[in-house]
Amino acid sequence: MALESLYLDPAIRDWVLFPITLVMILVGVLRHYVTQLLNSAPKAQLRKAIREQRALVRSQILRATAAESPIPPTYYHSISSSLSSAFAAGSFLKDGPPKEDDKDRTPPNPLSDPSQMEGMMDGMKKQMVMMVPQMVIMGWINFFFQGFVLIKLPFPLTLGWKPMMQRGIETPDMDVRWVSSLSWYFLNLFGLNGLFRLILGSDNAAADQQSMGASPFAAASGAAATPGAPQDFVKLFTAERDNLDLSEGLYKWTGADVERRVLEKWGKLPKSDAADSVVPAVSASKRKTA
């Protein structure tokens, strides 16, 4: 039978429970502002690099809306052909069109790129800001409050929660709802994120789940999702040119036969069973190549 007649000294609440909770809240707020101080200002990108990225985004938007494009056929095919020719010629590359010697060159390794060292150092500093305070708090709790029972939860739990709720206490007969000091630390570690979002906002740096998921090499390993990170735009433009060719067969202007559709909607014309006319796509073979 679980041990029910357990009474706690009120001093445990005043000198153990409340101090642990208050210290973890203050450390989370302090970690948020320290992280903000360690954040380095983003570097301004060159105009050619921005044009290189925007050209790729422009092409992606064009082919993503090809099935129901708001652009008339003349302008759509003109823009698509212009982008395809520029991708083939390398006109949007910030370093200019590729040379013959650059075809066999491998892209630079982000981990060995000096320009990425600053991003990796920022990640390491943020990791240290998260890890060092938590190690100090855990050591403080283990040294002064090891084996303390702090609080009893007001709702029942199964025995599977016992290792989590009573970490550091080896008592098989104790009710699962009693929480040890070390378990209270872990509950606060993951449970205060909602309070931090309420106090500091949704984009705070005090949430431990975001800090644990981050890596000091995230700026290097996630180069494809990081603006300004090294990418092989020659291969990206080649793949995007092929995608533009495929989107030509999917193109359909939303304004085709709009007069007939409006008149049929308002009952001015009888509805026909014929399918809407489809604007024929321009063959990819008729494109101008550089």
Phi, psi and omega in degrees: 000139181291147181284114183259323185278077179231122183242136183258145175290131178302338178294333177295321177295318186281328188247357179233304185295305181295317179299319179298315180295316181294319180296319181291325176293314181294323178294321177296318177294317179296320179297325178297313183285328176293320178296322177296323179291329182278345180293127179272149181293137179295142180281142178289133181273153177289155181297322180292324178292322178294319178297323179298317180287320183292328177296320178294319179294321179298318179293321179296319178293322181297314182280337178291333180257016185293325183294327177224066187279135175277358183268131178300159185301320183299314182286325180297310182293328177293315180293317180297317179294321180295316179294317180298318179293321179292323177294321180291325181274347182074030183290333183270356181291136183291334178265008181089175179301143181293145178266174180294328181284344185269356184290323182267005182280131179279149179294150182294146178283124182299329181288338179256005181274121180298332180291342179264356182294326180295320177295321178292323178293323177297319178296321179293321179294321178293324176296320179294322178297328178278318189282317186298311179299322181292324176294321179293317181294318179295318176296322178296318180291317180294328183280317186262329189236028180292130179085004180283143171255121192257318191207157176243124182290143184277008181229151184286154178224156177277170182292341178295341179273353186299314178298333180276322183279334185235048178292128181093000180233119181258077179229099184292339183268357182282144179298142184296336185287345178285138185244131178276172182294318180291323176292325176296327176297314181291326177296320177288327182300320181257345184266347181272001181297323177295321177294321178295322177295327179287323183276313189256351182101170184288335182260040181277160180259011182268348180289122184287334179294321177291321181291323180290327179284345181279159180224143178297342179256018181294326180293334180270317182286330178260045185295331183291333181261000183257122179298136179086355180284154182294128178223154178269087183288342176296314178290323179295319179292324178296316178294322180292327177295319176295322179293325176295322177297320179291325182290342177299322179287342180263355187293136174209128180278131181290341180270007179292129179055036182292329179296314180295320181294322178293318179294323177291326181293322182264012173076015179279338177228147176291142180290131180261151179275353182289147180287156179297144179293139182251129179289123181297140180276149178283133181296140182295339182286343180274001182289155175271124177256151181287000000 
